[in-house]
Amino acid sequence: MPEFALAGLAEQVADAARVLTAPAAVDRLSKDFYWYSPVLKRQLAEKTGDVAVQPVNVEEVLAIARYAREHNIPLTARGAGTGNYGQCIPLEGGIIVDLSRMDRVEEITAEGVAVCEPGVRLAALEQEATARGFELRMYPSTLAKATVGGFLAGGSGGIGSIAHGMLRDFDTVRALEFVTMEDEPRVVRHAGAGVHEILHCWGTNGILTRVWLALTPAVAWSQYAVAFPTYEAAYHFAREVAESEAWTKRLVTVFEWPIPTFFTPVKQVMADGQALIFFMIATAQDEAFREAVARAGGQVTFSGAYTGPRTQPLLSDYTWNHTTLWAMKADPVWTYLQAGFSRTDCLQQCQLLRARFGDEILFHLEFMKTGDGQIIPGSIPLVRFTTEERLNEMIGYCLEIGMTIANPHVNYLEDSGRFRADNVQLLAKERYDPRGLLNPGKMLSFRPERRP
């Protein structure tokens, strides 16, 4: 960016100290957890913005957007940077808008809706909600760091999805406000189905500035680790609990052996050579749950109360994509896929994958509810990376045997799993950012107007 542009940017915020130009700071705010993918690690390592700015209110966001629009400067918004697809990595430089200072919880309504700014940490919101008798419907395994805005822009579900579906389901996101990059940037509010124009769009359609997020009544939870001699036995019990309406649950996660060996801080919960399931079950059902485990031939290897984000040990720290993180810590050769197995043929698909790829793939399932109320086995299988060609062969075979794949090794929306077939996201991009200045390069089907 030219010097005049940097000087002008500093005039858009009340404190010029919130315009960051130090290379180390800009580089840090230009990155996320893209390095989970060896493909993206190679492609994105050198990408960085030119400057970062930290607005503290919507008026400053509007001023920054107007300035970027006037001078045709690319602008990329970010939360805590816990995404894994390179969502907030700028491909064309420009301005990084770090929304972490917009972190107010404005209200938690009597009906259980949190009204908050995008920089609110999910862990802080969980604590504030429980103090009022509510809790998050779902949260990612990055609970301690992730922000509300980052979760809505780049996430999809997590702990709690077994009961409440994904972010796009059951009106969890009631409404949101965002700043556009039109000829004259403005604040737009969407509610109801309109949120899907902006939800999970990586900040390509607008900059989130306010969110209305539905909560759920708080439950006293117990954590369980349950071991079974085989992966198949573990799968069947986990599925039975997941599908039964008799159980109040927040987490049902299955790991085949040797995945549990990667979780060194909680090695006491393992049973050597056995598959492992992590559960969160209502504390009121403790006795009944232990009896169900015994009847199924399982062994409770750990139980303890969930008392909030600082619970130790916190078993959700080893689920969803944190499973991949622990595997990579044990051996950097591991990466992952994001897959959907058949509700009826999951084990058969696992057998086909094992026959084709052997120990190049390890199975890790997360049960979740779909928008129409079905319980399905989603999966974040671990993959031993050798070459990009072999990785693409795995993806192709998964699709061939009827699985779905949200490819975590691409840096654009269309193949990453949440691009809508009805094209509402693309149409919103054309409406709210016609010149393609917001996080450019992340929506391949978009064709920007010519920039002068």
Residue pairs with C-beta under 8 A, 6 or more apart in sequence:
1 50
1 51
1 73
1 93
1 94
1 95
5 71
5 73
6 19
6 21
6 50
6 51
8 67
8 71
9 19
9 51
9 53
9 64
9 67
9 95
10 16
10 19
12 53
12 60
12 63
12 64
12 66
12 67
13 19
13 53
13 54
13 55
13 56
13 60
13 63
13 64
14 56
14 60
18 53
18 54
18 55
18 56
18 101
19 51
19 52
19 53
19 54
20 26
20 29
20 51
20 52
20 53
20 54
21 51
25 52
26 48
26 49
26 50
26 51
26 52
26 96
27 48
29 49
29 52
29 78
29 81
29 96
29 98
30 47
30 48
30 49
30 52
30 88
30 89
30 90
30 96
31 48
31 81
31 89
32 78
32 81
32 82
32 83
32 84
32 86
32 87
32 88
32 89
33 81
33 82
33 83
33 84
34 40
34 41
34 44
34 83
34 84
34 85
34 86
34 89
34 411
35 41
36 84
36 321
36 324
36 325
36 328
36 335
36 336
36 408
37 84
37 85
37 335
37 408
37 409
38 335
38 385
38 388
38 409
39 388
39 391
39 409
39 410
40 85
40 86
40 409
40 410
40 411
43 86
43 411
44 86
44 89
44 411
47 86
47 89
47 90
47 91
48 90
48 93
49 76
49 90
49 93
49 94
49 95
49 96
50 93
50 94
50 95
51 95
51 96
52 95
52 96
52 97
52 98
53 64
53 95
53 96
53 97
53 98
54 98
54 99
54 100
54 101
55 61
55 64
55 97
55 99
55 101
55 102
56 101
56 102
57 102
58 102
58 177
58 179
58 187
58 209
58 210
61 97
61 99
61 102
61 179
61 207
61 209
62 179
62 185
62 186
62 187
64 75
64 95
64 97
65 75
65 179
65 180
65 181
65 185
65 207
66 184
66 185
67 73
68 74
68 75
68 94
68 95
68 181
68 437
69 181
69 182
69 183
69 185
69 435
69 437
72 435
72 437
72 451
72 452
73 94
73 95
73 437
74 90
74 92
74 93
74 94
74 95
74 437
74 438
74 439
74 440
75 94
75 95
75 97
75 181
75 207
75 437
75 438
75 439
76 88
76 89
76 90
76 94
76 95
76 96
76 97
76 203
76 438
76 439
77 88
77 97
77 99
77 149
77 153
77 203
77 207
77 208
77 438
77 439
78 88
78 96
78 97
78 98
78 99
78 150
78 203
79 88
79 99
79 100
79 118
79 119
79 146
79 147
79 148
79 149
79 150
79 151
79 153
79 154
80 100
80 121
80 142
80 145
80 146
80 147
80 150
81 88
81 150
82 140
82 142
82 145
82 146
82 150
83 150
83 154
83 155
84 321
84 408
85 154
85 202
85 408
85 410
85 411
85 416
86 411
87 153
87 154
87 202
87 203
87 439
87 442
88 96
88 150
88 154
88 202
88 203
88 439
89 411
90 96
90 439
91 411
91 440
91 441
91 442
92 440
92 441
94 437
97 207
99 117
99 118
99 119
99 147
99 149
99 207
99 208
100 119
100 147
101 119
102 117
102 118
102 119
102 209
103 117
103 119
103 120
103 121
103 124
103 147
104 116
104 117
104 120
105 114
105 115
105 116
105 117
105 120
105 124
105 125
105 128
106 115
106 116
106 117
106 210
107 114
107 115
108 114
108 115
108 128
108 129
108 132
108 134
108 215
109 115
112 134
112 214
112 215
112 216
112 217
113 174
113 212
113 213
113 214
113 215
114 125
114 128
114 129
114 134
114 148
114 211
114 212
114 213
114 214
114 215
115 210
115 211
115 212
116 125
116 148
116 210
116 211
116 213
117 148
117 149
117 209
117 210
117 211
118 147
118 148
118 149
118 150
118 152
118 208
118 209
118 210
118 211
119 147
119 148
119 149
120 147
120 148
120 149
121 144
121 145
121 146
121 147
121 148
122 136
122 139
122 140
122 143
122 146
122 147
122 148
122 151
123 143
123 144
123 145
123 309
125 136
125 148
125 213
126 135
126 136
126 139
126 143
126 308
126 309
127 308
127 309
129 135
129 136
129 215
129 218
130 218
130 308
133 217
133 218
134 215
134 216
134 217
134 218
135 215
135 216
135 217
135 218
135 219
136 160
136 215
136 216
137 160
137 163
137 164
137 170
137 172
137 214
137 215
137 216
138 157
138 158
138 159
138 160
138 161
138 164
138 165
138 166
138 167
138 172
139 146
139 151
139 158
139 159
139 160
139 316
140 146
140 151
140 155
140 157
140 158
140 159
140 320
140 321
141 158
141 159
141 316
141 317
141 318
141 319
141 320
141 321
141 322
142 321
142 322
143 159
143 309
143 316
144 309
146 155
148 211
148 213
149 208
149 211
151 167
152 167
152 173
152 176
152 199
152 200
152 208
152 211
152 213
153 199
153 200
153 201
153 202
153 203
153 208
154 200
154 202
155 167
155 200
156 166
156 167
156 168
156 200
156 417
156 418
157 165
157 166
157 167
157 368
158 320
159 250
159 251
159 280
159 316
159 319
159 320
160 216
160 250
160 251
161 366
161 368
161 369
162 242
162 249
162 250
162 251
162 252
162 367
162 368
162 369
162 375
163 216
163 248
163 249
163 250
163 369
164 170
164 172
164 216
164 369
165 172
165 368
165 369
165 370
165 371
166 368
166 371
167 173
167 199
167 200
168 196
168 199
168 200
168 371
168 418
169 369
169 370
169 371
170 214
170 371
171 192
171 214
172 213
172 214
173 195
173 199
173 211
173 212
173 213
173 214
174 191
174 192
174 195
174 212
174 213
174 214
175 189
175 190
175 191
175 192
175 195
175 211
175 212
176 189
176 190
176 195
176 198
176 199
176 208
176 210
176 211
176 212
177 187
177 188
177 189
177 190
177 208
177 209
177 210
177 211
178 187
178 188
178 190
178 198
178 205
178 206
178 207
178 208
178 209
178 432
179 185
179 186
179 187
179 188
179 206
179 207
179 209
180 186
180 187
180 188
180 206
180 432
180 433
181 206
181 432
181 433
181 435
181 437
181 438
182 431
182 432
182 433
182 434
187 209
188 206
188 432
190 197
190 198
191 212
196 420
196 424
196 425
197 205
197 424
197 425
197 427
197 428
198 205
198 206
198 208
198 428
200 418
201 413
201 425
201 428
201 429
201 443
202 413
202 439
202 442
203 438
203 439
204 413
204 425
204 429
204 433
204 438
204 439
204 442
204 443
204 446
205 425
205 428
205 429
205 432
205 433
205 438
206 428
206 432
206 433
206 438
207 438
219 248
219 250
219 282
219 283
220 282
220 283
220 284
220 305
221 250
221 280
221 281
221 282
221 283
221 305
221 306
222 280
222 281
222 282
222 283
222 286
222 289
222 303
222 304
222 305
222 306
223 278
223 279
223 280
223 302
223 303
223 304
223 305
223 306
223 311
223 314
223 315
224 277
224 278
224 279
224 280
224 281
224 289
224 293
224 300
224 302
224 303
225 266
225 269
225 276
225 277
225 278
225 279
225 300
225 301
225 302
225 303
225 315
226 234
226 237
226 276
226 277
226 279
226 293
226 298
226 299
226 300
226 301
227 234
227 270
227 271
227 274
227 275
227 276
227 277
227 298
227 299
227 301
228 234
228 237
228 274
228 275
228 276
228 277
228 296
228 297
228 298
228 299
229 274
229 275
229 297
230 274
230 275
231 254
231 256
231 257
231 275
231 350
231 363
232 347
233 275
233 296
233 297
233 298
234 254
234 256
234 275
234 276
234 277
234 298
235 254
235 275
235 346
235 347
235 365
235 377
236 296
237 277
237 293
237 296
237 298
238 252
238 253
238 254
238 277
238 365
238 367
239 367
239 375
239 377
240 296
241 247
241 249
241 252
241 279
241 281
241 292
242 249
242 252
242 367
242 375
243 375
247 281
247 282
247 285
247 289
248 281
248 282
248 284
248 285
249 279
249 280
249 281
249 282
250 280
250 281
251 278
251 279
251 280
251 315
251 316
251 319
252 277
252 278
252 279
252 366
252 367
253 277
253 278
253 279
253 319
253 320
253 323
253 364
253 365
253 366
253 367
254 275
254 276
254 277
254 363
254 364
254 365
254 367
255 275
255 276
255 277
255 278
255 323
255 363
255 364
256 275
256 362
256 363
256 364
257 273
257 274
257 275
257 276
258 362
259 276
259 323
259 327
259 362
259 364
259 382
260 269
260 270
260 276
261 267
261 270
261 330
262 323
262 326
262 327
262 329
262 330
263 269
263 270
263 318
263 326
264 326
264 330
265 313
266 302
266 313
266 315
266 318
268 301
268 302
269 276
269 301
269 302
269 313
269 315
270 276
270 301
271 299
271 301
274 299
276 301
277 298
278 315
278 316
278 318
278 319
279 289
280 306
280 315
280 316
281 289
283 305
286 303
290 300
293 299
293 300
302 313
302 315
304 311
304 313
305 311
306 314
316 322
318 326
319 366
320 366
320 380
321 336
321 380
323 336
323 364
323 380
323 382
324 334
324 335
324 336
324 380
324 382
327 334
327 336
327 362
327 382
328 334
328 335
333 384
333 385
334 382
334 383
334 384
334 385
335 382
335 383
335 385
335 391
335 409
336 380
336 381
336 382
336 383
336 408
337 379
337 380
337 381
337 383
337 394
337 395
337 398
337 405
337 407
337 408
338 378
338 379
338 380
338 405
338 406
338 407
338 408
338 417
339 378
339 379
339 380
339 381
339 398
339 403
339 404
339 405
339 406
340 376
340 377
340 378
340 379
340 403
340 404
340 405
341 349
341 350
341 365
341 376
341 377
341 378
341 379
341 403
342 348
342 349
342 402
342 403
343 374
343 375
343 376
343 377
345 402
346 365
346 377
349 401
349 402
349 403
350 363
352 401
353 361
353 363
353 381
353 397
353 398
353 401
354 361
356 397
357 394
357 397
359 384
360 383
360 384
360 386
360 390
360 394
361 381
361 382
361 383
361 384
361 394
362 381
362 382
363 379
363 381
364 379
364 380
364 381
364 382
365 377
365 378
365 379
366 377
366 378
366 379
366 380
367 375
367 376
367 377
367 378
368 375
368 376
368 378
369 375
369 376
370 376
383 391
383 394
385 391
388 409
391 409
395 405
395 407
398 405
399 405
405 417
406 415
406 416
406 417
406 418
407 415
407 416
407 417
408 416
410 416
411 441
411 442
412 441
412 442
412 443
412 444
413 419
413 425
413 442
413 443
413 444
414 443
414 444
414 445
419 425
425 443
426 443
426 445
426 446
429 436
429 438
429 443
429 446
430 446
432 438
434 448
434 449
435 448
435 449
435 451
436 446
436 448
436 449
436 451
437 451
440 448
